[in-house]
Structure formats: structure tokens, C-alpha cells
Amino acid sequence: MENVNPIDADWLFGKSTAPSLFFVNILSSARLTRHLSNLTMNTDISVLIITRNRVETLLWTLTHLVALPEEPPIIVVDNASTDGTPERVRAAFPTVNVVALSTNQGLNSRNIGVRAAQTPLVAFCDDDSFWEPGALTKAVHYFRQYTHLGVLAGKVLLGEEERLEPVCEAMRDSPLTSQLPLPGPAILGFVCCAVVIRRQAFLAMGGFNQQFAIAGEERLFSVDMLASGWSLSYAEDMVCRHYPSPVRDCSHRIQLLTRDTLWYYWLRRPWYYALRHTLHIQQRSRYDENVRKGYRAALRVLLSLLPKRRVVPIHVERQILKIESFY
């Protein structure tokens, strides 16, 4: 058997204080590394939530977000809630930046929140969704690696059953192509409760179109981002949990989605496709009252929309057609 230095033997079998100091130094170094990593994360990425009158759900969500190892700055933009949301959030979570609006700004509240952020990346959440530990670290890594990346959508698991959000299935199987490398499939849409955006690109685009409703904003924004030269991608290893609130007005939601879809076609698509989709909606409106209300709401502002019409470039239209033919 090879001779063992007595000092080494003491270290191995605990007869000296030197090993303990050695391991203390290792542990201290690891803690310092984690601390420095969190400091870096604090300057890289923020979490943004917009909310209105769902304070209990919001407080539950914030307990998960403040526990994230990345310790990101959290911004809550409150759309003139009447349930005491700003006061209760400030009392329970003093480190959260609460932007209390005097009127309900709707979709524009996301734009307000992004402008309030002080980091180059902003991760969106709803008041009923939160990122898993490590997801934001991966996002920062991907945005550093792919400097042309403007939007990165995460994988959404629904409820206690952890069902995959159907939109994520579509993004995972996306038929789109990209000439530039990406962390995952190229996409032209996302779920706004689980996406990270590059703040510079978002603000340069003017943010979300304020005429659109929440849940109808992603499509127009996505094609505009691609037309401006930014890439959009899906990362299946960047996970977000979503517990959809039962407090939803589905009828009103269908009306707004119908309206916003027509606006998207009229604002960005060639007339052939815009008219074809308009006829499709018009036919459906005969049998569905909510579709009919959305169709009429869209028509009421048609003339005011036309001056803002800007058809997407041909390379973006080709990508859109890949999606429409694929699904």
C-alpha cells in the first residue's frame, strides 16, 4: 500500500482543522458564485405582471416569483383595481415595484411595465402564472448567445395536471425556418403569460398595439418583430406554470379575439388573404353571436385602420403561409 503523508491522513480522517477550513473556503466560494450570479441576474432580467381585481391570485403567484433563485426585480402594473391590489402587494412584498394606474390601460399596461423595467430582458407573467426555478437563467443565457433573438417563448404547463398548453405543441412542431441559429424552433406567435422579450427591440417596435386587447396582441407583434429583423424562438427547457383563473368572461374574449384577428389581417396581410379571412368570419358570424359582435366591432373602425395598413415583407409572408398551410 502506498505510504500516506501523515498530514494528508489527518486531513482525510478529520484529525486536523485544515480540511474543515479547506471545505469552508469551497462552500464560501460556491455561495459567492451564486451571489454574484444572482446580482448579474438582477441586472439582466425583470419579471412583469399586469393585473386587475385579482389580488388573491396575484399574491399567490408572487410567493412563487419572489422565491426564485435568480431573485429578479418584479414589476406589477395594476390596471386601476378596486380590490386594494396596490396596497396589499406593497404590504406583503415590499421589494416588488408596484405601478398603480389611475385608469384601466388594458394592453398598454404591458408597454408601461416594459418602460419601467431597468433590465435588458423582461419576462412576462400573468397574475396566475409563474416561471420555474432556473427558467430565467436559461433565458439570459440564450439571449446572450443569440444576439439577434428578440422574443423567446417558454413551455407552459397547465394546472396541477401539468398539461402542455396547446399553443406550445404548435410552437414545438413549428414548420418555420430561420437562416440564423436559434435555441429552438422558429415561431410567429407565443403565449404572453410565458415569454421573454428583449426590451430594446420591444421599445423600438413601439410595444404592443394599444388598440388590441389582451390575448389578441401576440400575432401582430410577432410579424412586426420578424419584419424588423428580430428572431423569435421557442425554448422547451424554459418552463412556466399557468393556473388559469376561473374568473374569465369567455363570451367577451371571443368577441375581442374575432375583432383583433380581423384587424391583424387588414393591417398586415395582402388583400387576397385579408378578404378571404373576412369572408370566413362573416360566414361564422351568422351562427355565433359572439363572433358576430366581434365582426361588427372590427368593421366599425375599418376606415380609421386603413391609413395604418403596412403589408409585411414577402419573406415574412412566406413564413406566415407555412404556418397556415401546416395547420
Solvent accessible surface area in square Angstrom, and as a share of the most:
residue,aa,sasa,rsa
1,M,227,1.01
2,E,152,0.68
3,N,146,0.75
4,V,75,0.43
5,N,79,0.41
6,P,101,0.64
7,I,111,0.56
8,D,69,0.36
9,A,25,0.19
10,D,45,0.23
11,W,107,0.38
12,L,134,0.67
13,F,153,0.64
14,G,61,0.58
15,K,155,0.66
16,S,41,0.26
17,T,103,0.60
18,A,32,0.25
19,P,12,0.08
20,S,61,0.39
21,L,111,0.55
22,F,105,0.44
23,F,120,0.50
24,V,80,0.46
25,N,98,0.50
26,I,83,0.42
27,L,93,0.46
28,S,52,0.34
29,S,62,0.40
30,A,40,0.31
31,R,137,0.50
32,L,101,0.50
33,T,86,0.50
34,R,141,0.51
35,H,101,0.45
36,L,93,0.46
37,S,50,0.33
38,N,33,0.17
39,L,84,0.42
40,T,58,0.34
41,M,11,0.05
42,N,45,0.23
43,T,91,0.53
44,D,21,0.11
45,I,0,0.00
46,S,1,0.01
47,V,0,0.00
48,L,1,0.00
49,I,0,0.00
50,I,12,0.06
51,T,6,0.03
52,R,98,0.36
53,N,58,0.30
54,R,49,0.18
55,V,10,0.06
56,E,109,0.49
57,T,41,0.24
58,L,0,0.00
59,L,26,0.13
60,W,104,0.37
61,T,0,0.00
62,L,0,0.00
63,T,67,0.39
64,H,66,0.29
65,L,0,0.00
66,V,61,0.35
67,A,77,0.60
68,L,5,0.02
69,P,70,0.44
70,E,4,0.02
71,E,96,0.43
72,P,10,0.06
73,P,54,0.34
74,I,10,0.05
75,I,7,0.04
76,V,0,0.00
77,V,0,0.00
78,D,2,0.01
79,N,5,0.03
80,A,25,0.19
81,S,19,0.12
82,T,118,0.69
83,D,52,0.27
84,G,28,0.27
85,T,0,0.00
86,P,13,0.08
87,E,110,0.49
88,R,100,0.36
89,V,0,0.00
90,R,113,0.41
91,A,85,0.66
92,A,57,0.45
93,F,27,0.11
94,P,110,0.69
95,T,126,0.73
96,V,9,0.05
97,N,70,0.36
98,V,16,0.09
99,V,35,0.20
100,A,52,0.41
101,L,30,0.15
102,S,110,0.71
103,T,79,0.46
104,N,84,0.43
105,Q,72,0.32
106,G,24,0.23
107,L,5,0.03
108,N,16,0.08
109,S,0,0.00
110,R,4,0.01
111,N,2,0.01
112,I,33,0.17
113,G,0,0.00
114,V,0,0.00
115,R,126,0.46
116,A,33,0.25
117,A,1,0.01
118,Q,160,0.71
119,T,6,0.03
120,P,73,0.46
121,L,7,0.03
122,V,0,0.00
123,A,0,0.00
124,F,0,0.00
125,C,0,0.00
126,D,31,0.16
127,D,4,0.02
128,D,0,0.00
129,S,0,0.00
130,F,20,0.08
131,W,0,0.00
132,E,44,0.20
133,P,96,0.61
134,G,22,0.21
135,A,3,0.02
136,L,0,0.00
137,T,61,0.35
138,K,83,0.35
139,A,0,0.00
140,V,4,0.02
141,H,102,0.46
142,Y,35,0.13
143,F,4,0.02
144,R,142,0.52
145,Q,103,0.46
146,Y,28,0.10
147,T,101,0.59
148,H,37,0.17
149,L,0,0.00
150,G,0,0.00
151,V,0,0.00
152,L,0,0.00
153,A,0,0.00
154,G,1,0.01
155,K,47,0.20
156,V,0,0.00
157,L,23,0.12
158,L,14,0.07
159,G,12,0.12
160,E,143,0.64
161,E,122,0.55
162,E,86,0.38
163,R,134,0.49
164,L,39,0.19
165,E,27,0.12
166,P,86,0.54
167,V,62,0.36
168,C,0,0.00
169,E,75,0.34
170,A,37,0.28
171,M,10,0.04
172,R,97,0.35
173,D,68,0.35
174,S,24,0.15
175,P,36,0.23
176,L,16,0.08
177,T,82,0.47
178,S,52,0.34
179,Q,188,0.84
180,L,89,0.44
181,P,91,0.57
182,L,31,0.15
183,P,31,0.19
184,G,24,0.23
185,P,47,0.30
186,A,13,0.10
187,I,7,0.03
188,L,18,0.09
189,G,17,0.16
190,F,10,0.04
191,V,26,0.15
192,C,6,0.04
193,C,4,0.02
194,A,1,0.00
195,V,0,0.00
196,V,0,0.00
197,I,0,0.00
198,R,35,0.13
199,R,59,0.22
200,Q,127,0.56
201,A,0,0.00
202,F,1,0.00
203,L,62,0.31
204,A,86,0.66
205,M,46,0.20
206,G,56,0.54
207,G,10,0.10
208,F,3,0.01
209,N,51,0.26
210,Q,118,0.52
211,Q,66,0.29
212,F,7,0.03
213,A,15,0.12
214,I,74,0.37
215,A,25,0.19
216,G,13,0.13
217,E,4,0.02
218,E,25,0.11
219,R,105,0.38
220,L,8,0.04
221,F,8,0.03
222,S,0,0.00
223,V,2,0.01
224,D,14,0.07
225,M,0,0.00
226,L,38,0.19
227,A,38,0.30
228,S,66,0.42
229,G,57,0.55
230,W,48,0.17
231,S,11,0.07
232,L,3,0.02
233,S,0,0.00
234,Y,2,0.01
235,A,2,0.02
236,E,71,0.32
237,D,65,0.34
238,M,0,0.00
239,V,23,0.13
240,C,0,0.00
241,R,47,0.17
242,H,15,0.07
243,Y,54,0.21
244,P,62,0.39
245,S,8,0.05
246,P,131,0.83
247,V,111,0.64
248,R,90,0.33
249,D,94,0.49
250,C,85,0.51
251,S,53,0.34
252,H,90,0.40
253,R,99,0.36
254,I,68,0.35
255,Q,34,0.15
256,L,44,0.22
257,L,66,0.33
258,T,10,0.06
259,R,40,0.15
260,D,3,0.02
261,T,32,0.19
262,L,0,0.00
263,W,11,0.04
264,Y,6,0.02
265,Y,17,0.07
266,W,8,0.03
267,L,4,0.02
268,R,16,0.06
269,R,0,0.00
270,P,38,0.24
271,W,112,0.39
272,Y,139,0.53
273,Y,45,0.17
274,A,0,0.00
275,L,100,0.50
276,R,127,0.46
277,H,36,0.16
278,T,18,0.11
279,L,110,0.55
280,H,90,0.40
281,I,8,0.04
282,Q,54,0.24
283,Q,96,0.42
284,R,109,0.40
285,S,6,0.04
286,R,150,0.55
287,Y,182,0.69
288,D,46,0.24
289,E,100,0.45
290,N,31,0.16
291,V,1,0.01
292,R,71,0.26
293,K,91,0.39
294,G,1,0.01
295,Y,34,0.13
296,R,133,0.49
297,A,24,0.19
298,A,0,0.00
299,L,72,0.36
300,R,180,0.66
301,V,46,0.27
302,L,49,0.24
303,L,146,0.73
304,S,64,0.41
305,L,2,0.01
306,L,66,0.33
307,P,111,0.70
308,K,111,0.47
309,R,49,0.18
310,R,143,0.52
311,V,67,0.39
312,V,11,0.06
313,P,56,0.35
314,I,111,0.56
315,H,95,0.43
316,V,0,0.00
317,E,8,0.04
318,R,143,0.52
319,Q,24,0.11
320,I,8,0.04
321,L,57,0.28
322,K,73,0.31
323,I,44,0.22
324,E,65,0.29
325,S,97,0.62
326,F,110,0.46
327,Y,133,0.50
